[in-house]
């Protein structure tokens, strides 16, 4: 039972990492498109 919980936790962390990576990529894209650093 503990193994199943561990796997679920790892899955959850991986999903969070993916979301964070996506946000970083979006931020890099914004920085590239608007190099002046103009925040909306």
Secondary structure, DSSP 8 states (H G I E B T S, - for coil): -HHHHHHHHHHHHHHHHHHHHHHHHHHHHHHHH-TT----
